Each structure stands twice: as structure tokens, then as C-alpha cells.
Amino acid sequence: MATKRDYYEVLGVEKSASKEDIKKAYRKLAIKYHPDRNAGNPEAEEKFKEATEAYEVLGDDKK
């Protein structure tokens, strides 16, 4: 069963965060957990995927 995620919490930003703040938070996490920097670390890969999903949803006005 899939659990509903709070994308703001995943990125570590407030619900009132601007698009720019969301982008900055995503970039920070993407650099930290990117698979190229964490080869063989499945936990980092999962965090990277979660951050990417959160950014795709929060960064897109249509979603």
C-alpha cells in the first residue's frame, strides 16, 4: 500500500515556500544524494528519487 508523502517535508521547505525556495531545496538535496556521488548506496538513491518526485510535483503548476 502506497503512503501519501508530504512533498514539502521531503524537500524540507514550508508549505508557503516560493518556487525559487523549492528549486533551491531540490538542488541541494539532488547534489547531496545524486547516484553519481553515492554509488552503491540504495538509501541515497531512494532519497534522490523522492526529492526528484517532490520537485516535479511542486515545481509544476499543472500538478
DSSP file (Angstrom, degrees, kcal/mol; ACC not computed):
  #  RESIDUE AA STRUCTURE BP1 BP2  ACC     N-H-->O    O-->H-N    N-H-->O    O-->H-N    TCO  KAPPA ALPHA  PHI   PSI    X-CA   Y-CA   Z-CA
    1    1 A M              0   0    0      0, 0.0     2,-0.2     0, 0.0     0, 0.0   0.000 360.0 360.0 360.0 127.3    0.0    0.0    0.0
    2    2 A A        -     0   0    0      1,-0.0     2,-0.4     0, 0.0     0, 0.0  -0.509 360.0-140.3 -76.8 140.8    1.4    3.3   -1.0
    3    3 A T        -     0   0    0     -2,-0.2     2,-0.4     1,-0.0    -1,-0.0  -0.802  19.9-113.6-101.5 145.7    1.7    6.0    1.6
    4    4 A K        -     0   0    0     -2,-0.4     2,-0.3     1,-0.0    -1,-0.0  -0.622  33.8-148.4 -78.2 130.7    0.9    9.6    0.8
    5    5 A R        -     0   0    0     -2,-0.4     2,-0.9     4,-0.0     3,-0.1  -0.745  13.5-131.9-101.8 147.1    4.0   11.8    1.1
    6    6 A D     >  -     0   0    0     -2,-0.3     4,-2.1     1,-0.2     3,-0.4  -0.853  20.1-164.6 -92.8 103.3    4.2   15.4    2.1
    7    7 A Y  H  > S+     0   0    0     -2,-0.9     4,-1.9     1,-0.3    -1,-0.2   0.813  86.6  57.1 -63.0 -31.0    6.4   16.8   -0.7
    8    8 A Y  H  >>S+     0   0    0      1,-0.2     5,-2.4     2,-0.2     4,-1.0   0.910 108.1  47.8 -64.9 -40.4    7.2   20.0    1.2
    9    9 A E  H  45S+     0   0    0     -3,-0.4     3,-0.3     2,-0.2    -2,-0.2   0.898 107.3  56.1 -66.2 -40.8    8.5   17.8    4.1
   10   10 A V  H  <5S+     0   0    0     -4,-2.1    -1,-0.2     1,-0.2    -2,-0.2   0.910 114.8  38.9 -57.0 -43.0   10.6   15.8    1.6
   11   11 A L  H  <5S-     0   0    0     -4,-1.9    -1,-0.2    -5,-0.2    -2,-0.2   0.595 110.8-123.5 -85.3 -10.9   12.3   18.9    0.4
   12   12 A G  T  <5 +     0   0    0     -4,-1.0     2,-0.3    -3,-0.3    -3,-0.2   0.860  67.1 125.2  73.1  35.9   12.4   20.5    3.9
   13   13 A V      < -     0   0    0     -5,-2.4    -1,-0.3    -6,-0.1    -2,-0.1  -0.846  63.5-101.3-123.4 161.5   10.5   23.7    3.0
   14   14 A E    >   -     0   0    0     -2,-0.3     3,-1.8     1,-0.1    -1,-0.0  -0.383  33.2-113.9 -74.1 157.3    7.4   25.4    4.4
   15   15 A K  T 3  S+     0   0    0      1,-0.3    -1,-0.1    -2,-0.1    -6,-0.0   0.728 119.2  56.0 -64.6 -20.3    4.1   25.0    2.6
   16   16 A S  T 3  S+     0   0    0      2,-0.0    -1,-0.3     0, 0.0    -2,-0.0   0.285  81.0 135.5 -93.1  10.4    4.3   28.7    1.8
   17   17 A A    <   -     0   0    0     -3,-1.8     2,-0.1     1,-0.1    -4,-0.0  -0.256  55.1-119.9 -62.6 144.0    7.7   28.4    0.1
   18   18 A S     >  -     0   0    0      1,-0.1     4,-2.3     4,-0.0     5,-0.2  -0.330  26.6-105.4 -76.4 165.1    8.2   30.2   -3.2
   19   19 A K  H  > S+     0   0    0      1,-0.2     4,-2.4     2,-0.2     5,-0.1   0.875 123.8  53.7 -57.3 -37.8    9.1   28.4   -6.4
   20   20 A E  H  > S+     0   0    0      2,-0.2     4,-2.4     1,-0.2    -1,-0.2   0.905 107.9  48.6 -65.8 -42.0   12.6   29.6   -6.0
   21   21 A D  H  > S+     0   0    0      2,-0.2     4,-2.4     1,-0.2    -2,-0.2   0.890 111.4  50.6 -64.4 -39.4   12.9   28.2   -2.5
   22   22 A I  H  X S+     0   0    0     -4,-2.3     4,-2.4     2,-0.2    -2,-0.2   0.917 111.0  48.7 -63.6 -43.7   11.6   24.9   -3.7
   23   23 A K  H  X S+     0   0    0     -4,-2.4     4,-2.6     2,-0.2    -2,-0.2   0.916 111.4  49.2 -63.6 -43.5   14.1   24.8   -6.5
   24   24 A K  H  X S+     0   0    0     -4,-2.4     4,-2.1     2,-0.2    -2,-0.2   0.916 111.6  49.0 -62.1 -43.8   17.0   25.7   -4.2
   25   25 A A  H  X S+     0   0    0     -4,-2.4     4,-2.1     1,-0.2    -1,-0.2   0.909 112.3  48.8 -63.7 -42.0   16.0   23.0   -1.7
   26   26 A Y  H  X S+     0   0    0     -4,-2.4     4,-3.1     1,-0.2     5,-0.2   0.942 110.4  49.9 -62.8 -47.6   15.7   20.4   -4.5
   27   27 A R  H  X S+     0   0    0     -4,-2.6     4,-2.2     1,-0.2     5,-0.2   0.886 109.7  52.1 -60.5 -39.1   19.1   21.3   -6.0
   28   28 A K  H  X S+     0   0    0     -4,-2.1     4,-1.9     2,-0.2    -1,-0.2   0.932 114.5  41.7 -62.5 -46.4   20.7   21.0   -2.6
   29   29 A L  H  X S+     0   0    0     -4,-2.1     4,-2.8     2,-0.2    -2,-0.2   0.880 111.9  55.7 -69.0 -38.0   19.2   17.5   -2.0
   30   30 A A  H  X S+     0   0    0     -4,-3.1     4,-1.0     1,-0.2    -2,-0.2   0.904 110.1  45.5 -62.3 -41.4   20.0   16.4   -5.6
   31   31 A I  H  < S+     0   0    0     -4,-2.2     3,-0.3    -5,-0.2    -1,-0.2   0.921 115.2  47.9 -66.3 -43.3   23.6   17.3   -5.2
   32   32 A K  H  < S+     0   0    0     -4,-1.9    -2,-0.2    -5,-0.2    -1,-0.2   0.895 124.5  28.1 -65.4 -41.7   23.8   15.6   -1.8
   33   33 A Y  H  < S+     0   0    0     -4,-2.8    15,-0.3    -5,-0.1    -1,-0.2   0.304  81.4 139.4-107.8   8.5   22.1   12.3   -2.8
   34   34 A H    >X  -     0   0    0     -4,-1.0     3,-1.4    -3,-0.3     4,-1.1  -0.265  57.8-127.5 -57.6 136.5   22.9   12.0   -6.5
   35   35 A P  T 34 S+     0   0    0      0, 0.0     3,-0.2     0, 0.0     6,-0.2   0.801 107.5  61.1 -56.9 -31.2   23.7    8.4   -7.5
   36   36 A D  T 34 S+     0   0    0      1,-0.2     3,-0.4     2,-0.2    -2,-0.1   0.805 110.6  40.6 -66.4 -27.5   27.0    9.5   -9.1
   37   37 A R  T <4 S+     0   0    0     -3,-1.4    -1,-0.2     1,-0.2    -3,-0.1   0.601 123.1  40.1 -93.2 -13.8   28.2   10.8   -5.8
   38   38 A N  S >< S-     0   0    0     -4,-1.1     3,-2.0    -3,-0.2    -1,-0.2  -0.314  77.9-179.9-131.4  49.3   26.7    7.9   -3.8
   39   39 A A  T 3  S+     0   0    0     -3,-0.4    -3,-0.1     1,-0.3    -5,-0.0  -0.264  72.9  12.0 -56.6 132.1   27.5    4.8   -5.9
   40   40 A G  T 3  S+     0   0    0      1,-0.2    -1,-0.3    -5,-0.1     0, 0.0   0.591  94.4 119.7  78.0  11.1   26.2    1.7   -4.3
   41   41 A N    <>  -     0   0    0     -3,-2.0     4,-2.0    -6,-0.2     3,-0.2  -0.847  38.4-176.8-110.7  96.2   24.2    3.5   -1.7
   42   42 A P  H  > S+     0   0    0      0, 0.0     4,-2.2     0, 0.0    -1,-0.2   0.813  82.1  57.5 -63.9 -29.6   20.5    2.4   -2.1
   43   43 A E  H  > S+     0   0    0      2,-0.2     4,-2.2     1,-0.2     5,-0.2   0.921 108.1  46.1 -66.3 -43.2   19.3    4.8    0.7
   44   44 A A  H  > S+     0   0    0      1,-0.2     4,-2.4     2,-0.2    -1,-0.2   0.890 111.1  53.3 -65.1 -38.9   20.8    7.8   -1.0
   45   45 A E  H  X S+     0   0    0     -4,-2.0     4,-2.3     1,-0.2    -2,-0.2   0.908 109.0  48.9 -62.7 -41.5   19.3    6.7   -4.3
   46   46 A E  H  X S+     0   0    0     -4,-2.2     4,-2.5     2,-0.2    -2,-0.2   0.908 110.9  49.5 -64.9 -42.5   15.9    6.5   -2.7
   47   47 A K  H  X S+     0   0    0     -4,-2.2     4,-2.5     2,-0.2    -1,-0.2   0.886 110.1  52.0 -63.9 -38.3   16.2    9.9   -1.2
   48   48 A F  H  X S+     0   0    0     -4,-2.4     4,-2.4   -15,-0.3    -2,-0.2   0.927 110.5  47.7 -62.3 -45.2   17.3   11.3   -4.6
   49   49 A K  H  X S+     0   0    0     -4,-2.3     4,-2.6     2,-0.2    -2,-0.2   0.903 111.8  49.8 -63.7 -41.6   14.2    9.8   -6.2
   50   50 A E  H  X S+     0   0    0     -4,-2.5     4,-2.6     2,-0.2    -1,-0.2   0.921 111.7  48.1 -63.0 -43.8   11.9   11.1   -3.5
   51   51 A A  H  X S+     0   0    0     -4,-2.5     4,-2.5     2,-0.2    -2,-0.2   0.903 112.0  49.8 -63.9 -40.9   13.4   14.6   -3.9
   52   52 A T  H  X S+     0   0    0     -4,-2.4     4,-2.5     2,-0.2    -2,-0.2   0.923 111.7  47.7 -64.3 -44.6   13.0   14.5   -7.7
   53   53 A E  H  X S+     0   0    0     -4,-2.6     4,-1.9     2,-0.2    -2,-0.2   0.924 112.2  49.9 -61.7 -44.3    9.4   13.3   -7.4
   54   54 A A  H  X S+     0   0    0     -4,-2.6     4,-2.9     1,-0.2     5,-0.3   0.918 112.1  47.3 -61.0 -44.0    8.6   16.1   -4.9
   55   55 A Y  H  X S+     0   0    0     -4,-2.5     4,-2.6     1,-0.2    -1,-0.2   0.900 108.6  54.7 -66.3 -40.0   10.2   18.7   -7.1
   56   56 A E  H  < S+     0   0    0     -4,-2.5     4,-0.3    -5,-0.2    -1,-0.2   0.891 115.6  39.3 -60.5 -38.8    8.4   17.5  -10.2
   57   57 A V  H >< S+     0   0    0     -4,-1.9     3,-0.8    -5,-0.2     6,-0.3   0.947 121.8  39.8 -76.5 -50.1    5.0   17.9   -8.4
   58   58 A L  H 3< S+     0   0    0     -4,-2.9    -2,-0.2     1,-0.2    -3,-0.2   0.791 114.7  53.3 -72.9 -26.8    5.7   21.1   -6.5
   59   59 A G  T 3< S+     0   0    0     -4,-2.6     2,-0.6    -5,-0.3    -1,-0.2   0.546  97.1  75.7 -84.9  -6.7    7.5   22.8   -9.4
   60   60 A D    X   -     0   0    0     -3,-0.8     3,-1.3    -4,-0.3    -1,-0.1  -0.921  63.8-159.2-112.1 114.9    4.7   22.1  -11.9
   61   61 A D  T 3  S+     0   0    0     -2,-0.6    -1,-0.1     1,-0.3    -4,-0.0   0.741  91.8  61.8 -62.4 -22.8    1.7   24.4  -11.6
   62   62 A K  T 3         0   0    0      1,-0.2    -1,-0.3    -3,-0.1    -5,-0.1   0.714 360.0 360.0 -77.6 -20.6   -0.4   21.8  -13.5
   63   63 A K    <         0   0    0     -3,-1.3    -1,-0.2    -6,-0.3    -2,-0.2   0.431 360.0 360.0 -95.6 360.0    0.1   19.1  -10.9
